Amino acid sequence: MTADQDPVQRAADDDMDLYDVVTWEPRSRLDYAATWLYNALGTGLRPGVLVVAALIIVAQFATATGLVFFDRPVVGAYVLLSVAPALAVAGYIWLADATGQEPIELLVATFVFGFLFAGFAAAINAMSSVVLFGSSDPMTGSTAVATSALFYFLVVGPVEEIVKWLAVRLYVFRSDEFDTVVDGAVYGAMAGLGFATVENAIYILREVMSVMQTAGGQQATEVAFQVAALRTLAGPGHVIYSAFAGYYLGLAKFNPDDAGPIVVKGLVTATLIHATYNTAVTNLKPVAEFVGVAQGVAFLVFVIAYDGVFLAVLGKKLRAYRAAYNHTGASAVAAHAATWDGDALEPAVRRIADDGVGVDPEDYSAASSAPPTESTEES
């Protein structure tokens, strides 16, 4: 008898039938129907979500862009170029994984989930925007600033970070390949890259369609280039923010007793960084005028500085993990893991720590700030 049994279960004879009293197994038609329904929901929920997400994305492209890709293939090239910086940031995070690169098929799958789930965020943001900004009289002054900030902090930030987080949580999180804390940052970055790809495409193609209705095709191509140039600076942010949320999702996976608060911390962190960025960019024009610089220059300087700061913070976390990974000897354990029998290898840092090898927190900071040795140099 186990300690978590009902008192009747603990006291009853094994021959006593306690079905539907304190025990249960499928017996009646209703029992079997309930079992079938549960299994159907469990196996069909994720595919169903993917189908809905795909339909939303297709609808957005169909209504907002028409056949622009076929009429002007150069626009598609601009879309791809617009996500190049975001791809570079995701690549940096991927290479910074001290435990080895993740399987390409899981990286691609996470990208696809991030790509598809962007449709949910777009739909929610659009409906919320109508509620907040749907009045006929445009807002001005402090009211406009406050309302836009409210929109970004309560809607856009949390909604977009949650859907990117779900792109990791609903699939790759369950994989045995998600076996270290820093894997969360890698897959979070890939979800952000998929999200940024869709967002950039929608922004660029909407502008092109708008111009094509009032001007010639050549002007539409020029507009596509201009918007693509602007969106190149927006993409890396999505990768960085969701990498933070993913990192804490990885931390939660290996700290199940505190998983909830850890996940919340990651999502709140990503949301605050994201919403602050959006609010600042939206209200950058008066700041640029006050300083006396062109708005484009102010935008360029701000985005590079802002994203650079948080990429540096994320990089410090990844280096701290690398320092622990090497200091504890976990890297050597992982190198020989293929010869071990038993269950799948847990995160090496956790296993070594359980064996009694401690790491002084001061060693983390010292090691993470010191130049890497030749054998552990980051790619």
One Martini backbone bead per residue (centre of mass of N, CA, C, O) as a GRO file, in nm:
protein
  379
    1MET     BB    1   0.097   0.035   0.020
    2THR     BB    2   0.044   0.369  -0.019
    3ALA     BB    3   0.054   0.692   0.120
    4ASP     BB    4  -0.170   0.813  -0.110
    5GLN     BB    5  -0.404   0.669   0.008
    6ASP     BB    6  -0.691   0.593   0.103
    7PRO     BB    7  -0.808   0.471   0.396
    8VAL     BB    8  -0.975   0.245   0.265
    9GLN     BB    9  -0.746   0.124   0.100
   10ARG     BB   10  -0.559   0.055   0.340
   11ALA     BB   11  -0.789  -0.130   0.497
   12ALA     BB   12  -0.857  -0.306   0.273
   13ASP     BB   13  -0.914  -0.567   0.102
   14ASP     BB   14  -0.825  -0.700  -0.199
   15ASP     BB   15  -1.126  -0.827  -0.254
   16MET     BB   16  -1.251  -0.552  -0.247
   17ASP     BB   17  -1.497  -0.367  -0.405
   18LEU     BB   18  -1.417  -0.004  -0.494
   19TYR     BB   19  -1.573   0.090  -0.722
   20ASP     BB   20  -1.651   0.430  -0.716
   21VAL     BB   21  -1.532   0.494  -0.427
   22VAL     BB   22  -1.178   0.467  -0.438
   23THR     BB   23  -1.190   0.337  -0.719
   24TRP     BB   24  -1.071   0.304  -1.076
   25GLU     BB   25  -1.207   0.174  -1.388
   26PRO     BB   26  -1.293   0.064  -1.681
   27ARG     BB   27  -1.649  -0.051  -1.743
   28SER     BB   28  -1.834   0.132  -1.864
   29ARG     BB   29  -1.940   0.312  -2.125
   30LEU     BB   30  -1.870   0.581  -1.995
   31ASP     BB   31  -1.581   0.514  -1.923
   32TYR     BB   32  -1.485   0.460  -2.215
   33ALA     BB   33  -1.567   0.736  -2.325
   34ALA     BB   34  -1.385   0.903  -2.139
   35THR     BB   35  -1.121   0.771  -2.229
   36TRP     BB   36  -1.141   0.841  -2.528
   37LEU     BB   37  -1.165   1.150  -2.498
   38TYR     BB   38  -0.900   1.196  -2.355
   39ASN     BB   39  -0.715   1.074  -2.574
   40ALA     BB   40  -0.811   1.257  -2.803
   41LEU     BB   41  -0.725   1.524  -2.675
   42GLY     BB   42  -0.425   1.452  -2.626
   43THR     BB   43  -0.364   1.383  -2.944
   44GLY     BB   44  -0.534   1.645  -3.084
   45LEU     BB   45  -0.460   1.926  -2.978
   46ARG     BB   46  -0.198   2.007  -3.121
   47PRO     BB   47  -0.292   1.966  -3.413
   48GLY     BB   48  -0.530   2.163  -3.386
   49VAL     BB   49  -0.365   2.414  -3.324
   50LEU     BB   50  -0.200   2.408  -3.586
   51VAL     BB   51  -0.433   2.437  -3.782
   52VAL     BB   52  -0.537   2.707  -3.682
   53ALA     BB   53  -0.274   2.862  -3.716
   54ALA     BB   54  -0.248   2.815  -4.021
   55LEU     BB   55  -0.516   2.952  -4.103
   56ILE     BB   56  -0.445   3.232  -3.997
   57ILE     BB   57  -0.196   3.280  -4.169
   58VAL     BB   58  -0.329   3.245  -4.445
   59ALA     BB   59  -0.537   3.470  -4.407
   60GLN     BB   60  -0.338   3.701  -4.372
   61PHE     BB   61  -0.196   3.673  -4.645
   62ALA     BB   62  -0.447   3.686  -4.828
   63THR     BB   63  -0.562   3.973  -4.725
   64ALA     BB   64  -0.275   4.144  -4.719
   65THR     BB   65  -0.111   4.028  -5.006
   66GLY     BB   66  -0.193   3.823  -5.198
   67LEU     BB   67   0.029   3.806  -5.502
   68VAL     BB   68   0.310   3.937  -5.449
   69PHE     BB   69   0.518   3.705  -5.470
   70PHE     BB   70   0.451   3.654  -5.776
   71ASP     BB   71   0.481   3.944  -5.894
   72ARG     BB   72   0.725   4.009  -5.658
   73PRO     BB   73   1.001   3.842  -5.561
   74VAL     BB   74   1.171   4.070  -5.426
   75VAL     BB   75   1.001   4.085  -5.169
   76GLY     BB   76   1.089   3.811  -5.056
   77ALA     BB   77   1.386   3.891  -5.030
   78TYR     BB   78   1.337   4.116  -4.823
   79VAL     BB   79   1.225   3.937  -4.604
   80LEU     BB   80   1.479   3.766  -4.563
   81LEU     BB   81   1.671   4.006  -4.499
   82SER     BB   82   1.511   4.110  -4.241
   83VAL     BB   83   1.608   3.829  -4.072
   84ALA     BB   84   1.919   3.816  -4.052
   85PRO     BB   85   1.981   3.935  -3.769
   86ALA     BB   86   1.808   3.729  -3.614
   87LEU     BB   87   1.970   3.483  -3.710
   88ALA     BB   88   2.239   3.571  -3.582
   89VAL     BB   89   2.142   3.566  -3.288
   90ALA     BB   90   2.052   3.271  -3.285
   91GLY     BB   91   2.334   3.163  -3.358
   92TYR     BB   92   2.479   3.262  -3.107
   93ILE     BB   93   2.311   3.100  -2.902
   94TRP     BB   94   2.369   2.821  -3.023
   95LEU     BB   95   2.687   2.842  -2.988
   96ALA     BB   96   2.670   2.900  -2.663
   97ASP     BB   97   2.621   2.607  -2.619
   98ALA     BB   98   2.805   2.399  -2.409
   99THR     BB   99   2.653   2.102  -2.483
  100GLY     BB  100   2.569   2.140  -2.766
  101GLN     BB  101   2.404   2.096  -3.043
  102GLU     BB  102   2.101   2.087  -3.172
  103PRO     BB  103   1.873   1.943  -3.344
  104ILE     BB  104   1.760   2.046  -3.646
  105GLU     BB  105   1.463   1.941  -3.631
  106LEU     BB  106   1.392   2.101  -3.366
  107LEU     BB  107   1.456   2.381  -3.466
  108VAL     BB  108   1.255   2.381  -3.698
  109ALA     BB  109   1.000   2.317  -3.536
  110THR     BB  110   1.014   2.572  -3.358
  111PHE     BB  111   1.000   2.772  -3.585
  112VAL     BB  112   0.721   2.684  -3.685
  113PHE     BB  113   0.567   2.743  -3.430
  114GLY     BB  114   0.637   3.045  -3.422
  115PHE     BB  115   0.513   3.109  -3.696
  116LEU     BB  116   0.217   3.012  -3.636
  117PHE     BB  117   0.162   3.161  -3.352
  118ALA     BB  118   0.154   3.455  -3.457
  119GLY     BB  119  -0.149   3.459  -3.528
  120PHE     BB  120  -0.264   3.481  -3.244
  121ALA     BB  121  -0.136   3.751  -3.170
  122ALA     BB  122  -0.256   3.919  -3.401
  123ALA     BB  123  -0.554   3.879  -3.325
  124ILE     BB  124  -0.544   3.991  -3.035
  125ASN     BB  125  -0.420   4.268  -3.098
  126ALA     BB  126  -0.643   4.365  -3.289
  127MET     BB  127  -0.882   4.353  -3.090
  128SER     BB  128  -0.751   4.538  -2.871
  129SER     BB  129  -0.709   4.788  -3.050
  130VAL     BB  130  -1.007   4.850  -3.096
  131VAL     BB  131  -1.072   4.908  -2.799
  132LEU     BB  132  -0.849   5.139  -2.751
  133PHE     BB  133  -0.846   5.282  -3.075
  134GLY     BB  134  -1.159   5.300  -3.201
  135SER     BB  135  -1.191   5.584  -3.193
  136SER     BB  136  -1.241   5.872  -3.383
  137ASP     BB  137  -1.058   6.013  -3.180
  138PRO     BB  138  -0.751   6.099  -3.157
  139MET     BB  139  -0.485   6.068  -2.964
  140THR     BB  140  -0.309   6.285  -2.733
  141GLY     BB  141  -0.037   6.306  -2.573
  142SER     BB  142  -0.053   6.155  -2.269
  143THR     BB  143  -0.280   5.967  -2.355
  144ALA     BB  144  -0.132   5.822  -2.581
  145VAL     BB  145   0.104   5.717  -2.414
  146ALA     BB  146  -0.058   5.559  -2.200
  147THR     BB  147  -0.218   5.375  -2.394
  148SER     BB  148   0.022   5.243  -2.537
  149ALA     BB  149   0.149   5.127  -2.283
  150LEU     BB  150  -0.088   4.953  -2.202
  151PHE     BB  151  -0.089   4.782  -2.458
  152TYR     BB  152   0.206   4.666  -2.429
  153PHE     BB  153   0.191   4.556  -2.122
  154LEU     BB  154  -0.109   4.396  -2.149
  155VAL     BB  155  -0.074   4.269  -2.451
  156VAL     BB  156   0.169   4.243  -2.645
  157GLY     BB  157   0.386   4.134  -2.461
  158PRO     BB  158   0.241   3.884  -2.331
  159VAL     BB  159   0.128   3.752  -2.586
  160GLU     BB  160   0.393   3.711  -2.752
  161GLU     BB  161   0.552   3.557  -2.529
  162ILE     BB  162   0.354   3.324  -2.490
  163VAL     BB  163   0.350   3.207  -2.781
  164LYS     BB  164   0.655   3.151  -2.788
  165TRP     BB  165   0.658   2.968  -2.541
  166LEU     BB  166   0.459   2.756  -2.659
  167ALA     BB  167   0.647   2.670  -2.896
  168VAL     BB  168   0.819   2.511  -2.678
  169ARG     BB  169   0.626   2.364  -2.469
  170LEU     BB  170   0.447   2.178  -2.681
  171TYR     BB  171   0.722   2.015  -2.774
  172VAL     BB  172   1.041   2.020  -2.711
  173PHE     BB  173   1.016   2.000  -2.398
  174ARG     BB  174   0.943   1.676  -2.425
  175SER     BB  175   1.218   1.619  -2.505
  176ASP     BB  176   1.523   1.456  -2.453
  177GLU     BB  177   1.694   1.696  -2.582
  178PHE     BB  178   1.581   1.858  -2.338
  179ASP     BB  179   1.872   1.849  -2.109
  180THR     BB  180   1.904   2.165  -2.053
  181VAL     BB  181   1.881   2.484  -1.964
  182VAL     BB  182   2.001   2.622  -2.234
  183ASP     BB  183   1.795   2.506  -2.434
  184GLY     BB  184   1.578   2.719  -2.385
  185ALA     BB  185   1.726   2.952  -2.530
  186VAL     BB  186   1.750   2.824  -2.807
  187TYR     BB  187   1.443   2.768  -2.858
  188GLY     BB  188   1.346   3.051  -2.803
  189ALA     BB  189   1.498   3.181  -3.039
  190MET     BB  190   1.353   3.017  -3.264
  191ALA     BB  191   1.071   3.119  -3.203
  192GLY     BB  192   1.143   3.419  -3.252
  193LEU     BB  193   1.223   3.383  -3.549
  194GLY     BB  194   0.950   3.286  -3.655
  195PHE     BB  195   0.792   3.534  -3.564
  196ALA     BB  196   0.959   3.753  -3.715
  197THR     BB  197   0.904   3.651  -4.001
  198VAL     BB  198   0.603   3.706  -4.008
  199GLU     BB  199   0.597   4.000  -3.921
  200ASN     BB  200   0.768   4.111  -4.150
  201ALA     BB  201   0.596   4.012  -4.384
  202ILE     BB  202   0.337   4.163  -4.314
  203TYR     BB  203   0.446   4.449  -4.311
  204ILE     BB  204   0.562   4.459  -4.598
  205LEU     BB  205   0.307   4.360  -4.764
  206ARG     BB  206   0.109   4.576  -4.678
  207GLU     BB  207   0.262   4.817  -4.792
  208VAL     BB  208   0.268   4.721  -5.083
  209MET     BB  209  -0.038   4.704  -5.128
  210SER     BB  210  -0.099   5.000  -5.067
  211VAL     BB  211   0.077   5.120  -5.299
  212MET     BB  212  -0.043   4.958  -5.545
  213GLN     BB  213  -0.329   5.111  -5.524
  214THR     BB  214  -0.180   5.420  -5.584
  215ALA     BB  215   0.072   5.302  -5.739
  216GLY     BB  216   0.342   5.184  -5.862
  217GLY     BB  217   0.558   4.916  -5.865
  218GLN     BB  218   0.823   5.065  -5.806
  219GLN     BB  219   0.730   5.196  -5.541
  220ALA     BB  220   0.670   4.930  -5.396
  221THR     BB  221   0.962   4.829  -5.392
  222GLU     BB  222   1.076   5.064  -5.227
  223VAL     BB  223   0.900   5.017  -4.980
  224ALA     BB  224   0.998   4.733  -4.917
  225PHE     BB  225   1.287   4.818  -4.855
  226GLN     BB  226   1.229   5.018  -4.625
  227VAL     BB  227   1.079   4.823  -4.436
  228ALA     BB  228   1.299   4.608  -4.422
  229ALA     BB  229   1.511   4.791  -4.291
  230LEU     BB  230   1.341   4.836  -4.034
  231ARG     BB  231   1.292   4.523  -3.957
  232THR     BB  232   1.588   4.438  -3.896
  233LEU     BB  233   1.567   4.576  -3.597
  234ALA     BB  234   1.319   4.400  -3.477
  235GLY     BB  235   1.392   4.094  -3.480
  236PRO     BB  236   1.609   4.047  -3.248
  237GLY     BB  237   1.420   4.097  -3.011
  238HIS     BB  238   1.251   3.839  -3.024
  239VAL     BB  239   1.487   3.650  -2.968
  240ILE     BB  240   1.578   3.762  -2.692
  241TYR     BB  241   1.316   3.751  -2.528
  242SER     BB  242   1.254   3.439  -2.572
  243ALA     BB  243   1.523   3.343  -2.449
  244PHE     BB  244   1.456   3.418  -2.164
  245ALA     BB  245   1.202   3.245  -2.132
  246GLY     BB  246   1.349   2.979  -2.210
  247TYR     BB  247   1.557   2.969  -1.986
  248TYR     BB  248   1.340   2.946  -1.755
  249LEU     BB  249   1.218   2.688  -1.863
  250GLY     BB  250   1.471   2.520  -1.819
  251LEU     BB  251   1.489   2.571  -1.515
  252ALA     BB  252   1.208   2.445  -1.452
  253LYS     BB  253   1.255   2.150  -1.546
  254PHE     BB  254   1.496   2.120  -1.303
  255ASN     BB  255   1.261   2.267  -1.093
  256PRO     BB  256   0.963   2.146  -1.015
  257ASP     BB  257   0.890   2.284  -0.736
  258ASP     BB  258   0.947   2.589  -0.900
  259ALA     BB  259   0.826   2.620  -1.189
  260GLY     BB  260   0.615   2.839  -1.187
  261PRO     BB  261   0.782   3.090  -1.091
  262ILE     BB  262   0.995   3.065  -1.313
  263VAL     BB  263   0.813   3.107  -1.556
  264VAL     BB  264   0.706   3.381  -1.468
  265LYS     BB  265   0.973   3.525  -1.466
  266GLY     BB  266   1.036   3.491  -1.766
  267LEU     BB  267   0.778   3.629  -1.882
  268VAL     BB  268   0.809   3.899  -1.736
  269THR     BB  269   1.082   3.973  -1.846
  270ALA     BB  270   1.010   3.966  -2.148
  271THR     BB  271   0.773   4.167  -2.133
  272LEU     BB  272   0.921   4.417  -2.024
  273ILE     BB  273   1.127   4.443  -2.248
  274HIS     BB  274   0.927   4.458  -2.482
  275ALA     BB  275   0.737   4.693  -2.388
  276THR     BB  276   0.956   4.906  -2.356
  277TYR     BB  277   1.042   4.913  -2.645
  278ASN     BB  278   0.772   4.991  -2.777
  279THR     BB  279   0.727   5.253  -2.616
  280ALA     BB  280   0.988   5.398  -2.698
  281VAL     BB  281   0.954   5.390  -3.010
  282THR     BB  282   0.676   5.535  -3.027
  283ASN     BB  283   0.822   5.795  -2.847
  284LEU     BB  284   1.086   5.903  -3.017
  285LYS     BB  285   1.038   6.169  -3.168
  286PRO     BB  286   1.055   6.389  -2.939
  287VAL     BB  287   1.342   6.311  -2.858
  288ALA     BB  288   1.480   6.371  -3.126
  289GLU     BB  289   1.396   6.671  -3.136
  290PHE     BB  290   1.533   6.754  -2.871
  291VAL     BB  291   1.825   6.659  -2.961
  292GLY     BB  292   1.861   6.698  -3.290
  293VAL     BB  293   1.771   6.435  -3.452
  294ALA     BB  294   1.701   6.201  -3.648
  295GLN     BB  295   1.477   5.953  -3.624
  296GLY     BB  296   1.644   5.728  -3.759
  297VAL     BB  297   1.894   5.761  -3.582
  298ALA     BB  298   1.758   5.718  -3.309
  299PHE     BB  299   1.656   5.435  -3.369
  300LEU     BB  300   1.923   5.297  -3.427
  301VAL     BB  301   2.063   5.357  -3.156
  302PHE     BB  302   1.853   5.239  -2.965
  303VAL     BB  303   1.832   4.945  -3.065
  304ILE     BB  304   2.126   4.865  -3.038
  305ALA     BB  305   2.152   4.932  -2.736
  306TYR     BB  306   1.916   4.771  -2.618
  307ASP     BB  307   1.976   4.489  -2.738
  308GLY     BB  308   2.271   4.480  -2.644
  309VAL     BB  309   2.223   4.467  -2.342
  310PHE     BB  310   2.041   4.200  -2.338
  311LEU     BB  311   2.244   4.022  -2.483
  312ALA     BB  312   2.460   4.049  -2.263
  313VAL     BB  313   2.294   3.924  -2.035
  314LEU     BB  314   2.247   3.655  -2.173
  315GLY     BB  315   2.547   3.587  -2.218
  316LYS     BB  316   2.616   3.571  -1.916
  317LYS     BB  317   2.442   3.324  -1.857
  318LEU     BB  318   2.582   3.133  -2.059
  319ARG     BB  319   2.867   3.163  -1.927
  320ALA     BB  320   2.791   3.061  -1.647
  321TYR     BB  321   2.720   2.781  -1.742
  322ARG     BB  322   2.990   2.714  -1.870
  323ALA     BB  323   3.154   2.741  -1.608
  324ALA     BB  324   3.002   2.515  -1.458
  325TYR     BB  325   3.045   2.290  -1.666
  326ASN     BB  326   3.362   2.297  -1.628
  327HIS     BB  327   3.414   2.309  -1.317
  328THR     BB  328   3.255   2.028  -1.248
  329GLY     BB  329   3.298   1.820  -1.502
  330ALA     BB  330   3.049   1.788  -1.699
  331SER     BB  331   3.189   1.770  -1.974
  332ALA     BB  332   3.316   1.491  -1.921
  333VAL     BB  333   3.055   1.340  -1.874
  334ALA     BB  334   2.928   1.401  -2.152
  335ALA     BB  335   3.155   1.268  -2.324
  336HIS     BB  336   3.074   0.970  -2.171
  337ALA     BB  337   2.759   0.916  -2.195
  338ALA     BB  338   2.747   0.692  -2.423
  339THR     BB  339   2.857   0.460  -2.203
  340TRP     BB  340   2.605   0.468  -2.052
  341ASP     BB  341   2.365   0.346  -1.845
  342GLY     BB  342   2.028   0.394  -1.853
  343ASP     BB  343   1.914   0.675  -1.828
  344ALA     BB  344   1.893   0.965  -1.930
  345LEU     BB  345   2.074   1.236  -1.935
  346GLU     BB  346   2.121   1.469  -1.727
  347PRO     BB  347   2.213   1.743  -1.628
  348ALA     BB  348   2.538   1.768  -1.550
  349VAL     BB  349   2.537   1.969  -1.320
  350ARG     BB  350   2.333   1.818  -1.144
  351ARG     BB  351   2.481   1.545  -1.113
  352ILE     BB  352   2.741   1.647  -0.985
  353ALA     BB  353   2.608   1.787  -0.745
  354ASP     BB  354   2.482   1.522  -0.625
  355ASP     BB  355   2.788   1.409  -0.573
  356GLY     BB  356   2.929   1.675  -0.412
  357VAL     BB  357   2.999   1.904  -0.618
  358GLY     BB  358   3.084   2.218  -0.559
  359VAL     BB  359   2.990   2.570  -0.631
  360ASP     BB  360   3.098   2.874  -0.616
  361PRO     BB  361   2.947   3.163  -0.700
  362GLU     BB  362   3.218   3.320  -0.744
  363ASP     BB  363   3.315   3.132  -0.974
  364TYR     BB  364   3.113   3.215  -1.182
  365SER     BB  365   3.187   3.516  -1.217
  366ALA     BB  366   3.486   3.473  -1.270
  367ALA     BB  367   3.457   3.278  -1.512
  368SER     BB  368   3.259   3.452  -1.691
  369SER     BB  369   3.474   3.704  -1.710
  370ALA     BB  370   3.672   3.523  -1.824
  371PRO     BB  371   3.859   3.404  -2.051
  372PRO     BB  372   3.854   3.154  -2.249
  373THR     BB  373   3.971   2.871  -2.313
  374GLU     BB  374   4.069   2.683  -2.571
  375SER     BB  375   3.867   2.437  -2.498
  376THR     BB  376   3.607   2.669  -2.438
  377GLU     BB  377   3.566   2.826  -2.677
  378GLU     BB  378   3.366   3.017  -2.841
  379SER     BB  379   3.222   3.032  -3.161
   0.00000   0.00000   0.00000
